Amino acid sequence: MNAETGPVIFIDDNEDLLRAATQMLKLASFSPSVFGSAEAALASIDENFDGPVVSDIRMPGLNGLQLFERVKAIDPDIPVVLITGHGDVELAVAAVKNGAYDFISKPYANDRLLVTLHRASEKRRLVLENRRLRDAVVRSAGDIPLIGEAPTMIRLRETLRQIADTDVDVLVEGETGTGKEVVADLLHRWSKRRTKPFVALNCGALPESVIDSELFGHEAGAFTGAQRRRTGRIEHSNGGTLFLDEIKSMPPALQVKLLRVLETRQITPLGTNETRSIDLRIVSATKADLGDPAARGDFREDLYFRLNVVTLRIPALRERREDIPILFGHFLERAAKRFGRPVPDTSAGVRDRLMSYNWPGNVRELVHFADRVALGLEEVDTPIAPGRKEQAVSNLPLSEKISLYEATVIRDALQECGGDVKRTIEILGVPRKTFYDKLKRHGIDAADYRRNASV
């Protein structure tokens, strides 16, 4: 098997069996720690141990069943596999019902034990990863909804803290779904304006015929149908923060009026010549690079320079892949609570989807994916490596399915890059040493792809 392996604790009072087990486990790429007694093994087991425990039932002193109860008290999610003689099968079955991972009867085939250990190791990795994700969410988030430990997100939060209590207008750039309104809301909540209104308006969601009235308000009788005086969004946000999303969609005529508001901090509602002073901060958002004349289009250059006192850019999700599991863990827990469901474990298939998919809808799309997983509606298939499609993968351990898929992703990336290792590493987003370790594990030679590219 090429699946990723890890530590295993193996306990038996038979020295010959321990030597044989050590050799077998090392050949299968496990890292065994062997002990002749349960008491000695317990000193090496804590809640952070990241592998399974294998123990014979019949041993002097602390027996295998008593060891299982001790391990269960340390961490009930550590997989314990019991080795039984024919006379102990009923005891082992009872232990499995009580939470032991599995039992294997003597004499056992090495392949049978290895399959069990691969599955138990994968289960343990999933448990520990889910715990790390939940801990990371707590560390990252606190009362901050802008979750992430990527350097770009840390700098973004620091910048927000730095400018929140100033009165500078801010332009937020980012793709759809990256959290531009979240940034605007944080600027408001962390500022001295937090006790005043936070008013949000999507400039692309309103027809041109009503956006003028929405922004600036009107007096009764200002136009047909205007039976009452209406306070516009700008005036309503007086003392607080006005968030203008999709600012590029604002009609050219209104851009002139907004420019005037920015320069004078005054408005004149429709139907009156009265000028009213306002005190507000404007946070605008765009998914286009307004600094690029080609992308700016008919958006006024002078308005862009007035809005662009401070520009904050929110990275796309694919640019901070290390944050995806943390975000997903947070959204999954939130969704499970909202739906009244237990928080499901993150399966290997879901993890593969999280890290291999590009998430064009960014955080918003990830939220919806977490909702479906929490409801049990998302079925994620793990692809099969080329040349193995005829194999009945449904009978393979989950860890081997993951290994096959990982090898496929690496081969595809090398093929795409013509064997260029540097480009492949950038595409996969893994450290150089990790990449070469994976090549060795899967028996992949990057030179083969360079030769293929030159043919």
N, C-alpha and C positions, 0 to 999 in steps of 0.2 A: 504494500500500500504506500502511496505517496502522500497520505494525509498528514497534516500537521499533528505532531505529538507533543508530549510534555512529560511532567513528572508523574511517577507512580510510586506509591508506598506498598511494598510487598512484605507480608509477615508470615513466617512459618518457622516452627522449631526444628525442622529438618534441614541440616546444613547443605546436603547434596541437592535438595530441591531448590534451596535458595540460590545456589550457584547456577543451576540450570535456568531458573527463572530470570536471573540477572542477564545471562547471555542472550536468552530469547528476547527480552525486552529491549536490550541495547540494539540487537539486530533489527528490531522493528522501529528504531529511532525514538524509543522512549528514554527517559532519564530515571532509572529506577533507584530507589533507596530501600534497601532490604534490611529486615530486622528479625532477630530470632525470638523476640517476645513482644507482646502487645504493650507492655509497660514502656519498653524502650522506644517503640514507635510513637506513642502518644506525645512524647516531648517534641516531636517534629511536626505535629499537627495543630494548626490554629485556623481561624476563620479565613485567613488569606491563602491557605494552601490551595494550589490551582490544579489539582489532579485527583484521580480516584485512589481509594485504599482497597487493597486486596488482602484478605486474611483467611487463614485456615480456621475452622471452628474449634477443633480439638487441639488445645495447647495447654501446657502447665501454667499455673498462675491465672492471669486474666485471659479468659478464652475469647474466641472470635465474636460471640454474641455480646459479651460484656463490653468488648472493644467497640462494637457497633453502637451500643448505647452511649458510651463516652464520646465517641465522634459526633453522634447525633446531638448531644448536649453542647458541643463546641460549635457546630454549624450543621443543621439538618440537611443542608444542600450539598454536603460533600458526598459523592457517590461511594458507597461501600459495597464491594463484591465479596461474597463469602464462598470459600472452598469447602465442600462438604463430602463426608463419606456417606455410604448408602444409609447408615443408621441415623444420619442427621438431616435428611431431606425435609422431614416435617418441620423441624426447628428452623431450617433455612427459609422454607415457604412462609412460616409465621413472621420471620424477620423481614422478608420482602413486603409482606402486607403492612408491616409496621414502619416501612420507609427505607429498608435496604435497597440498593440499586438492583442487584441480581445475585443469583447463586449459581455455582457450577459444580457438578458432581465429579468426584474422582472415579476413575482416571479421566482426565480431560485432554482434548486435543488443543495444541497451542493456538491454532487458528481460531478456535471457539473463544478462548480467553482474549486473544488480541482484538477480535471484532467487538467484544463487550467493552474492552478498555478504550478503544477508539470512540465508541459511542458515549461512554461515561466521561471521557476527557472533553468531548465536544459539549456535553451538557454542562460540565463544570465551567468551561470557558464562557458559555452563554450566561450562566448565573452571575459570574463575576463581572462580565461586561455590563450587564443590566444594572448591577450595583454601582459600578463606576459611572455609568451614565447618569443615574439618579443623583449621585454625589456631585458630579460635575454641574448638573443643573442647579443644585443648591448653591454651589460655590459661585457660579457665573451669574445667577439671576438675582437672588435675594429679592428685593422689591423692584428689580430692573427687568423690564420685559425685553430689552435688547440683549438677547442671550448670545454668548459666543466667547471662545477663548483664543480665537485666531488673533494674531498681532493687529490686523486691520480693525477688528472689532474692539479690542482693548483701547487702541488709539482713538477710535470714534467715541467711545464712552468718556474717555479722558477729555477730549475736545468739547463734548457736550457739557460736561461739568464746568469746564473753564469758561465757556461763553454763555451758559444758561442765564446767569444773573446780569448780563449786560443787555443793552437795548439794541444791539445790532440786528439788522434784518438778515435772514439766512436763506440761501438757496440749497435745496437738497436734491442731489442727483442720484438716480438708481433705477434699475430695471423694474418692470411691473412685478409686484409681490415681494419686494425686498424689505419693505417696512418703512417707507418714507413718512407715513402718518405717525408711526410709532416714534420716530425721531422728533417730529414736530411736537408731539404730545409730551415727550420727555423734556424738551427745551422749555415748555410751558410749566410743567410740574416742578422742575428744579429752579424756576426763576421766582423773582419777587412778585410776578404777575399771577401766581398759581391760584390766588383766591378770586381772581376775575375770570371771565368766560374764555374758554378755548373754542373758537368757532372755525369749523372746517367747511370748505366749499370745493367741490370738484368742478373745475372750469369746463371740463369736457362733457359733463353730464347734463348741462342745462342748455336749452335752445337759446340762440342769440337774442331772441325777442324778449326773454325774461331775465337774462343774466344781469343786465344793467340795473333793473329794479332790485334783484336779489342782492347785489353788491352795495348799491348806493341808497336804496330805499326810495320812497315817493310820498308825496302828499296826497290827500284825498282830492279826486278830480283831476289828477295830473294827466290821466289818459282814460279812454273809455274803459269802464269796468273798475277803475280805481276808486272804490267807494270809501275806503278807510286809509288813514295814514299808515304807512309800513316802514318800520325801522330796518334799514339794510344791514347786511352781514358786517360791513365795515364798522358802522356805528355801534352795532350790537357788541362787537368785540372791544369796544372802548375800554382801556385799562388792562386788556388781556392780550391774547394772541390770535391772529387771523392766519389760518392755514389755507393756502390756495394750491390745491393739487392740480396737476396737468395744466400748469400755467401757460404752456405753449399753445393750448387750445383756446385761449382767450381771444375774442374777436379784436381785430386791429383798432377799431374805434374805442373800445374799452381800455385797450392798452394805454392810449393817450391819457384817459381819465385816471387810470391807476398810477401812471407816472406822476401826474399832478399830486395825487394823494401822498405818494412817497416823498415828494419834494416839500410839500407844505404841511402835511399832517392835518389836512382840512378836507371836508366833503361838502358838496351841494346836492341834496336830494332832488329828484325829479319833481317839478311843479313848484319850486320855490327858488328865490334868489338868495336865501339865507345860507351863510357859510358857517359850518359847525366844526370846531376844533376837536380833534380826536388824539388819543394817546394809545398807541398800540404797537406791537411788534408784528411784522409780517414774515411768515415762513412760507416760502413757495417751493413747489416740487415739480420735477420734470424727469421723464425717462430719456429725454434727448440731451445731447451735449450742446447747450446753448452757446458755449464759447466757440463752437465751430460754425462759421457762417453758412456752410452748406446744410448743416443739420438745423440751424436756427430758422431758415425759411423766412416767413413774413413776420416773425417775432421781432419787435423793435430792438435794435442794438442798444439804444440809450436806456430802455427799460431793463434790459439784461444787466447793464452795468450798475444800475441803481439797486437791483435785487441782489447782485453778486457782491455784497459786502463781505460775507463769509460763505464759502461753498463747502458743503459736506457731501462726500460721495459714499454711498452704501454699496459694498461689494456684492456681486451676485453670489448665490449659494455655491455655484460650481467653483468660485474663486476662494472659497474657505471651507473646503470639504471636511476638514477636521472638526468643524462645528456641527456637521449634519447629524451625527449620532446624538450629540447633546441636545440639539433642538428637537429631534424626533422623540427622545425620551421625555422631554418636557411636554410636548404636545400630546403624546400617547397617554401620559398620566392625566393630563387635563381632560382629554376626551373620555377616558375610562370613568373619571369622576362624573363628568357631565351625563354620560349614558347610564350610570349606575352599574358599571361592569368592573370586574377585577382587571387590574393592569396585566395584559398578556406579556409573556416573555418575548423578547425580540428574536425571531427565528433566524437561522443562517440565510435563508432565502431573502428575508426582509433586509438583513444587513447588506447582502450583495446588491440589492436594488438601491439602497441608500447611497452606497459609495460608487456604483457604476453608472447610475442615471444622471443626466445633466441638469435636471430640475429647471426647465425653462420658465416655469411659473414661480420659481424661487420659494420663499418661505410660505407663501399662501398655498402653493401646491403641496408642500410638505405637510402642512396642517391638515389638508383634506385627506392625504394618504394616511396620516396617523388616525384620523377619524375612522377610516375604513378598516384599518387593522384592529382598532379597539372594538369595532362591531363584528369582527370576524368575517368581513366581506372581501378582504383582499387576499387572493391566492397568488403567491409568488413562486413561479417555477424556476428551478436552477438549471440553466442550459448544460448540455453535455458536450464534452470535448470532441473534436472531429476524430473519426475513426473508432469511437466508442458508442456510436448511436445504436448499434445493434445489441448492446449489452442491456440487460434488464436492470436499469439503475434503481428501480424502486426497491430492490433488495440490498442495495449498497448502504453502508453507514452514511449518515448525514455528513460526517467530516470528509469522507472520500468524494461525495458529490461536490462539496465546496472546493476541494482540491482540483477536481476536474474542471470546474468552472474557472477557477483562478488561472490554471494553465492556459485555458482557451483565451481569456482576456489578454494575457501576456503575449501569446503567439499572435493574436490579432493586432495588438499594438505594434509589435516588432514588424509585422508584415506591412502595416500602414506607414511606418517610418523607414522602411527599407533597411532594417537592421541598425539604424542609428540609435545607439544606446542612450545618448543624452536626451534626444527628443522623446524617446519612449518613456524614460523616467519622468520627464516633465508631464507627459500626457497622463501617466498612471498616478502621478502625485505621491510617489513613495521615495524614501531615502535611497541613496545609491547602494549602500550595503545591503539593505533589505531586498532591493531588486536582484542583486547578484545571488543572495541566499535563495531566493525563489527560483532563479534560473537553475541553480544547482539541484534544488529539491525536485524540480519537475523534469530535469534532464534536457533543458532547452539550451541550444547553442545559438547565440545571437549572430554568429558568423554565417550560419546557414541562410539567414534572411538577407544578409549582405550579398552572398553569392547569388541568391535567387533574384535580387534586385538588379544585378549586373548582367543577367542572362538576356 
